[in-house]
Amino acid sequence: MAKVTVIGAGLAGCEAAYTLARMGIDVRLYEMKPIQHSPAHKSDLLCELVCSNSLRSDKPDNAVGLLKEELRRLGSLVMECADATRVPAGGALAVDRTLFSEAVTRRIENDPHIELIHERVESIPDGDVIIATGPLTDGKLMQRIERILGESMHFYDAAAPIVTLESLDMSKIFRASRYDRGSDYLNCPMTRLEYFSFIRALVTAETAELHEFETLNVFEGCMPVEIMAKRGDLTLAYGPLKPVGFKDCTASDGKKPFAVVQLRQDNAEGTLFNIVGFQTNLKFGEQRRVFGMIPGLENAEYMRYGVMHRNSFLQSPKHLAPDYSLRDRRNLFFAGQMTGVEGYIESASSGFVAGLSMGRRLRGLPPVDFSRKTAIGALAHYVSEYNGNSFQPMNINFGIMEALADAPKDKLRRYLALSERALGIIDELSEELIWN
């Protein structure tokens, strides 16, 4: 059996390669690092997390929590490594980003069925191919893709800054997770005056230049904090800075805080924290000045400033089947954020489906349709079957899953029932899948 070519060793590419390897199929996995880095990547490791270190909720009443559990039960590489390198984050699954990437890299490098090749690919090879080069795909390879599929779409994505714990003024900060879910977050309470002074500085701060910014999209899930603030003075107070879920919490004036800025642990040692919801395109000096107005962050030391970069995604509903294969060339698959799935776990899910589908086709086995009753299947059907006027990247959510008959009216019970149905289907499918 000829080797499968997987291009790109991010979450989707590594998951696809590992899934094929589990089926006993040899893989050539191409990764351009360390020869070349994209504007968003800094590490030479595989599966680098370039934005947040949070993989979001791990609870069964949340769609991304369901997606994680589905992938766990199917033996996902990304989930195994994430669970092994998790750091405290309340009801979310967050990881030490370096340990996570190291764990994935070791698994890939030590797999006898995977040949890891550090080389930039500039054309689409013949044969069986999975392209998982991510939303920053550019150059000749993107030109080849656009030649096949037509022009891609674009939107901007952003990352939040990371600061050191030792540089924070802990006399102004308290530890707690919202709604008594532990004490995993650092919280900076703000008075009304501090909040509105911060907002005035934020909306007038100088941003880095972005070519064509006014004509391109900004993904809502990673909206820069300065753009959110310009939507209205209270947007942040009712959004990522909402002062709810805390007991016995006071600001510097002794009153209940008007807003609370949260910081989430970013590494296993607990020495680095990222500012939750503070994706930004402010110039670096402006980040120090404006974010230094947050109580406790006056002298914060920045290990990484917030950055913004352009992402590309395909018009997948016009071209892809629910297994992420190209309808006009069934041995060419796409996976990851370039397909229009948005988020770390969503990218891994698409890589898993692409790898599994390619492997089953090569082994003469019937395809697996996870269906819209599962989170994995709902994502695949969304990117391949969306029929609205404007296809946009999508995180997993219960709204794109097939509704329940006689669904409970209570939202929590309804979401738990959707999760229970999905996991029952996943358990049945996992018994039928053939590994090695």
C-alpha positions as CSV (number, residue, x, y, z in Angstrom):
1,M,0.0,0.0,0.0
2,A,1.4,3.4,-1.0
3,K,2.2,5.9,1.7
4,V,-0.3,8.6,2.5
5,T,1.0,12.2,2.3
6,V,-0.1,14.5,5.1
7,I,0.9,18.1,4.8
8,G,1.0,20.1,8.0
9,A,1.8,18.9,11.5
10,G,-0.6,21.0,13.5
11,L,-3.5,19.5,15.5
12,A,-5.4,18.4,12.4
13,G,-2.4,17.0,10.6
14,C,-0.9,15.1,13.6
15,E,-4.3,13.7,14.4
16,A,-4.8,12.5,10.8
17,A,-1.3,11.0,10.6
18,Y,-1.7,9.2,14.0
19,T,-5.2,7.9,13.0
20,L,-3.8,6.4,9.8
21,A,-0.8,4.9,11.7
22,R,-3.2,3.2,14.1
23,M,-4.7,1.5,11.1
24,G,-1.3,0.2,10.0
25,I,-1.0,2.7,7.1
26,D,2.4,4.3,6.4
27,V,2.4,8.1,6.4
28,R,4.7,10.9,5.2
29,L,4.0,13.8,7.4
30,Y,5.4,17.1,6.1
31,E,6.1,20.1,8.4
32,M,7.9,23.2,7.3
33,K,9.2,24.1,10.8
34,P,12.0,24.6,11.8
35,I,13.0,25.6,8.2
36,Q,10.3,28.2,8.1
37,H,7.8,29.6,10.6
38,S,4.5,31.2,9.9
39,P,3.9,34.7,11.3
40,A,2.0,33.2,14.3
41,H,4.3,30.3,15.1
42,K,7.4,30.6,17.4
43,S,8.2,27.0,18.5
44,D,9.9,24.3,16.5
45,L,7.6,21.6,18.1
46,L,4.6,20.0,16.4
47,C,1.0,20.8,17.3
48,E,1.9,24.3,18.6
49,L,-0.9,26.2,20.3
50,V,-0.5,29.7,19.0
51,C,-3.5,31.5,20.7
52,S,-4.9,30.4,24.1
53,N,-3.7,27.4,26.0
54,S,-7.4,26.6,26.8
55,L,-9.2,23.9,24.9
56,R,-12.4,25.4,26.5
57,S,-15.1,23.6,28.5
58,D,-14.7,20.0,29.6
59,K,-18.3,19.7,30.8
60,P,-20.8,17.3,29.2
61,D,-23.5,20.1,29.0
62,N,-21.2,22.1,26.7
63,A,-20.8,21.1,23.0
64,V,-17.0,21.3,23.0
65,G,-16.9,19.2,26.2
66,L,-19.0,16.6,24.3
67,L,-16.6,16.8,21.3
68,K,-13.6,16.2,23.6
69,E,-15.3,13.1,25.2
70,E,-16.2,11.7,21.8
71,L,-12.6,12.0,20.7
72,R,-11.3,10.5,24.0
73,R,-13.5,7.4,23.4
74,L,-12.1,7.1,19.9
75,G,-8.5,7.2,21.1
76,S,-7.6,10.7,19.9
77,L,-3.9,11.6,20.0
78,V,-4.6,15.2,20.8
79,M,-6.9,14.4,23.7
80,E,-4.5,11.9,25.2
81,C,-1.7,14.4,25.2
82,A,-4.0,17.2,26.4
83,D,-5.3,15.2,29.3
84,A,-1.7,14.3,30.2
85,T,-0.5,17.9,30.3
86,R,-3.5,19.7,31.7
87,V,-3.2,22.7,34.1
88,P,-5.8,24.0,36.5
89,A,-8.6,25.9,34.7
90,G,-11.8,25.3,36.6
91,G,-14.4,23.6,34.4
92,A,-12.2,24.0,31.3
93,L,-9.4,21.9,29.9
94,A,-6.3,24.0,29.6
95,V,-2.8,22.6,29.0
96,D,0.9,23.6,29.5
97,R,1.4,24.5,25.8
98,T,5.0,23.4,25.7
99,L,4.5,20.1,27.4
100,F,1.5,19.4,25.2
101,S,3.5,20.0,22.0
102,E,6.4,18.0,23.3
103,A,4.1,15.1,24.1
104,V,2.6,15.1,20.6
105,T,6.0,15.5,18.9
106,R,7.4,12.5,20.8
107,R,4.4,10.3,19.8
108,I,4.7,11.3,16.2
109,E,8.5,10.9,16.0
110,N,8.4,7.5,17.7
111,D,5.6,6.0,15.6
112,P,7.0,3.4,13.2
113,H,4.3,4.1,10.6
114,I,5.1,7.9,10.4
115,E,8.0,9.4,8.5
116,L,8.3,13.0,9.7
117,I,9.8,15.3,6.9
118,H,10.8,18.9,7.7
119,E,10.2,20.5,4.3
120,R,8.0,23.2,2.9
121,V,5.6,21.8,0.4
122,E,4.7,24.1,-2.5
123,S,2.5,21.8,-4.7
124,I,-0.2,19.2,-4.2
125,P,1.3,15.7,-4.7
126,D,-0.3,13.0,-6.7
127,G,-1.8,10.0,-4.8
128,D,-3.5,9.9,-1.4
129,V,-3.1,13.3,0.2
130,I,-4.4,15.2,3.3
131,I,-3.8,18.9,3.4
132,A,-3.8,20.3,6.9
133,T,-1.6,23.3,6.5
134,G,-3.8,25.6,8.6
135,P,-5.4,29.0,8.2
136,L,-2.0,30.7,7.4
137,T,-1.4,28.7,4.3
138,D,0.2,30.9,1.7
139,G,2.6,31.0,-1.2
140,K,2.6,28.5,-4.1
141,L,0.7,25.8,-2.2
142,M,-2.2,28.2,-1.5
143,Q,-2.1,29.2,-5.2
144,R,-2.4,25.6,-6.2
145,I,-5.4,25.1,-3.8
146,E,-7.1,28.2,-5.1
147,R,-6.5,27.0,-8.6
148,I,-8.6,23.9,-7.8
149,L,-11.2,25.4,-5.4
150,G,-11.4,29.0,-6.4
151,E,-10.4,32.0,-4.2
152,S,-10.4,31.4,-0.5
153,M,-11.9,33.7,2.1
154,H,-10.0,35.5,4.8
155,F,-10.6,36.7,8.4
156,Y,-8.4,38.0,11.2
157,D,-7.5,36.0,14.3
158,A,-5.8,37.3,17.5
159,A,-4.0,36.0,20.5
160,A,-3.9,37.3,24.1
161,P,-0.7,38.4,26.0
162,I,1.0,36.2,28.6
163,V,2.5,37.6,31.8
164,T,4.7,36.3,34.6
165,L,3.1,35.5,38.0
166,E,6.1,37.0,39.9
167,S,5.5,40.4,38.2
168,L,1.9,40.8,39.4
169,D,0.8,42.7,42.5
170,M,-1.0,39.9,44.3
171,S,-2.2,42.3,47.0
172,K,-4.8,43.5,44.4
173,I,-5.6,40.1,43.0
174,F,-7.6,37.2,44.4
175,R,-7.7,33.5,43.3
176,A,-11.0,32.0,42.4
177,S,-13.0,30.3,39.7
178,R,-16.5,31.5,39.0
179,Y,-19.4,29.8,40.7
180,D,-17.2,28.0,43.3
181,R,-15.4,25.8,40.7
182,G,-12.1,25.9,42.5
183,S,-9.4,28.6,42.7
184,D,-7.7,28.2,39.4
185,Y,-7.9,31.8,38.0
186,L,-6.3,35.0,39.1
187,N,-8.9,37.8,39.3
188,C,-8.3,41.6,39.1
189,P,-11.3,43.5,40.4
190,M,-12.0,47.0,39.0
191,T,-14.0,49.8,40.4
192,R,-16.4,51.7,38.2
193,L,-13.9,54.6,37.8
194,E,-11.0,52.2,37.0
195,Y,-13.1,50.4,34.5
196,F,-14.2,53.4,32.5
197,S,-10.7,54.9,32.6
198,F,-9.4,51.7,31.2
199,I,-12.1,51.7,28.5
200,R,-11.2,55.3,27.4
201,A,-7.5,54.3,27.1
202,L,-8.3,51.1,25.3
203,V,-10.5,52.5,22.6
204,T,-8.0,55.3,21.8
205,A,-4.8,53.2,21.9
206,E,-2.7,52.8,18.8
207,T,-3.0,49.5,17.0
208,A,-0.6,47.8,14.6
209,E,-1.2,48.3,11.0
210,L,-3.4,45.7,9.2
211,H,-3.5,45.9,5.4
212,E,-7.1,45.5,4.1
213,F,-8.4,45.3,7.6
214,E,-11.5,47.3,6.9
215,T,-12.6,45.0,4.1
216,L,-11.9,41.7,5.8
217,N,-13.7,39.7,8.5
218,V,-12.8,39.4,12.2
219,F,-13.9,36.1,13.7
220,E,-16.2,36.7,16.6
221,G,-14.7,34.0,18.8
222,C,-11.3,35.8,18.8
223,M,-12.5,39.4,18.6
224,P,-9.7,41.8,19.7
225,V,-10.5,43.4,23.0
226,E,-10.2,46.9,21.6
227,I,-12.8,46.2,18.9
228,M,-15.2,44.8,21.5
229,A,-14.7,47.9,23.6
230,K,-15.6,50.1,20.7
231,R,-19.0,48.4,20.4
232,G,-20.1,50.2,23.7
233,D,-18.7,51.2,27.0
234,L,-20.3,48.3,28.8
235,T,-19.6,45.5,26.3
236,L,-16.6,44.2,28.2
237,A,-18.4,44.5,31.6
238,Y,-21.1,42.3,30.2
239,G,-18.7,40.0,28.4
240,P,-15.3,38.7,29.5
241,L,-15.0,41.1,32.4
242,K,-18.5,40.4,33.9
243,P,-18.2,40.6,37.7
244,V,-20.4,37.6,38.4
245,G,-19.9,34.2,40.1
246,F,-17.7,35.4,42.9
247,K,-18.4,35.5,46.7
248,D,-17.0,38.1,49.1
249,C,-15.2,39.9,46.3
250,T,-14.5,43.6,46.7
251,A,-12.6,46.2,44.6
252,S,-10.2,48.8,45.9
253,D,-13.0,51.0,47.1
254,G,-14.4,48.2,49.3
255,K,-17.5,47.8,47.1
256,K,-18.6,44.9,44.8
257,P,-16.4,45.2,41.7
258,F,-17.8,46.8,38.6
259,A,-15.7,44.5,36.4
260,V,-13.2,41.6,36.9
261,V,-10.3,40.8,34.6
262,Q,-9.3,37.1,34.8
263,L,-5.9,35.5,34.2
264,R,-5.6,31.8,33.4
265,Q,-2.6,29.6,34.2
266,D,-0.6,28.9,31.0
267,N,2.1,26.4,32.1
268,A,2.4,23.5,34.5
269,E,4.6,25.3,36.9
270,G,2.1,28.1,37.3
271,T,4.6,30.8,36.6
272,L,2.9,32.1,33.4
273,F,-0.7,33.4,33.0
274,N,-2.6,34.7,30.0
275,I,-5.2,37.5,30.2
276,V,-8.5,35.9,29.4
277,G,-10.4,37.5,26.6
278,F,-7.7,40.0,25.8
279,Q,-6.8,39.1,22.2
280,T,-5.5,42.3,20.8
281,N,-3.8,44.1,18.0
282,L,-2.5,47.0,20.1
283,K,1.1,47.9,19.6
284,F,3.4,46.3,22.2
285,G,4.1,49.6,24.0
286,E,0.4,50.3,24.1
287,Q,-0.3,46.9,25.6
288,R,2.1,47.7,28.5
289,R,0.5,51.1,29.0
290,V,-3.2,50.2,28.7
291,F,-3.2,46.8,30.3
292,G,-1.0,48.3,33.1
293,M,-4.2,50.2,34.2
294,I,-5.7,46.9,35.3
295,P,-5.3,46.5,39.1
296,G,-2.4,44.1,39.8
297,L,-0.9,44.4,36.3
298,E,0.8,47.8,36.7
299,N,4.3,46.3,36.5
300,A,3.5,43.1,34.6
301,E,6.3,41.4,32.7
302,Y,5.1,40.2,29.2
303,M,6.5,36.8,28.0
304,R,4.4,37.2,24.9
305,Y,2.5,40.2,23.6
306,G,-0.9,39.9,22.0
307,V,-0.7,39.5,18.2
308,M,-3.1,39.5,15.3
309,H,-2.8,37.7,11.9
310,R,-4.8,36.9,8.9
311,N,-6.4,33.4,8.6
312,S,-7.7,31.8,5.4
313,F,-10.5,29.3,5.0
314,L,-12.0,27.5,2.0
315,Q,-15.5,27.7,0.6
316,S,-15.8,24.1,1.9
317,P,-19.6,23.5,1.3
318,K,-19.0,23.9,-2.5
319,H,-16.2,21.4,-2.6
320,L,-15.9,19.0,0.4
321,A,-17.9,15.8,1.3
322,P,-18.8,15.1,4.9
323,D,-15.6,13.0,5.3
324,Y,-13.5,16.1,4.4
325,S,-12.6,14.7,1.0
326,L,-12.7,16.8,-2.2
327,R,-15.9,15.8,-4.1
328,D,-14.0,15.9,-7.4
329,R,-10.9,14.0,-6.2
330,R,-11.8,11.6,-3.5
331,N,-8.2,10.8,-2.6
332,L,-7.5,14.4,-1.7
333,F,-8.7,15.5,1.8
334,F,-8.5,18.8,3.7
335,A,-8.5,19.1,7.5
336,G,-8.2,21.7,10.2
337,Q,-9.1,25.4,10.3
338,M,-8.7,25.9,6.6
339,T,-11.9,23.9,6.2
340,G,-14.0,26.3,8.3
341,V,-13.9,24.4,11.6
342,E,-12.9,26.9,14.3
343,G,-10.9,25.9,17.4
344,Y,-8.3,23.5,18.6
345,I,-10.5,20.5,19.3
346,E,-12.6,21.1,16.2
347,S,-9.4,21.0,14.1
348,A,-8.4,17.7,15.8
349,S,-11.8,16.3,15.1
350,S,-11.6,17.1,11.4
351,G,-8.1,15.5,11.2
352,F,-9.4,12.4,12.9
353,V,-12.3,12.1,10.4
354,A,-10.0,12.8,7.4
355,G,-7.5,10.2,8.6
356,L,-10.1,7.6,9.4
357,S,-11.9,8.1,6.1
358,M,-8.7,7.9,4.1
359,G,-7.6,4.8,5.9
360,R,-10.9,3.0,5.5
361,R,-11.0,3.8,1.8
362,L,-7.5,2.4,1.3
363,R,-8.4,-0.7,3.3
364,G,-11.6,-1.3,1.2
365,L,-13.9,-0.6,4.2
366,P,-17.2,1.3,4.0
367,P,-17.1,5.0,5.1
368,V,-18.2,6.0,8.6
369,D,-20.9,8.7,8.8
370,F,-20.8,10.0,12.4
371,S,-24.1,11.9,11.5
372,R,-25.3,15.2,12.9
373,K,-26.3,13.3,16.1
374,T,-22.7,13.5,17.2
375,A,-20.5,16.5,17.7
376,I,-17.8,15.1,15.3
377,G,-20.4,14.5,12.6
378,A,-22.2,17.8,13.1
379,L,-19.0,19.7,12.4
380,A,-18.3,17.6,9.3
381,H,-21.8,18.1,7.9
382,Y,-21.7,21.9,8.7
383,V,-18.6,22.5,6.6
384,S,-19.8,20.3,3.8
385,E,-23.5,21.1,3.7
386,Y,-23.9,24.7,4.9
387,N,-26.5,26.3,2.6
388,G,-26.7,29.9,3.8
389,N,-25.6,33.0,2.1
390,S,-22.3,33.5,3.8
391,F,-20.2,30.5,5.0
392,Q,-18.1,31.4,8.0
393,P,-15.8,29.4,10.4
394,M,-17.8,27.7,13.2
395,N,-17.0,26.3,16.6
396,I,-18.9,23.2,17.7
397,N,-22.3,24.0,19.2
398,F,-25.5,22.1,20.0
399,G,-27.3,24.3,17.4
400,I,-25.7,22.5,14.5
401,M,-26.5,19.0,15.9
402,E,-29.7,17.1,15.0
403,A,-32.4,18.0,17.4
404,L,-33.9,15.6,19.8
405,A,-37.5,14.3,19.4
406,D,-39.5,15.4,22.5
407,A,-36.5,17.4,23.7
408,P,-36.6,18.6,27.3
409,K,-37.5,22.2,27.6
410,D,-34.9,22.8,30.3
411,K,-31.7,23.8,28.5
412,L,-29.3,21.9,30.8
413,R,-31.4,18.7,30.6
414,R,-31.6,19.1,26.8
415,Y,-27.9,19.5,26.4
416,L,-27.2,16.5,28.6
417,A,-29.6,14.4,26.6
418,L,-27.9,15.4,23.4
419,S,-24.6,14.4,24.9
420,E,-25.9,11.1,26.1
421,R,-27.3,10.2,22.7
422,A,-24.1,11.2,21.0
423,L,-21.8,9.2,23.3
424,G,-24.0,6.2,22.8
425,I,-23.5,6.4,19.1
426,I,-19.8,6.9,19.5
427,D,-19.5,3.9,21.7
428,E,-21.3,1.7,19.1
429,L,-19.1,3.0,16.3
430,S,-15.8,2.6,18.3
431,E,-16.5,-1.2,18.5
432,E,-16.8,-1.4,14.7
433,L,-13.6,0.5,13.9
434,I,-10.5,-1.5,13.0
435,W,-7.2,-0.4,14.3
436,N,-4.0,-2.1,13.2
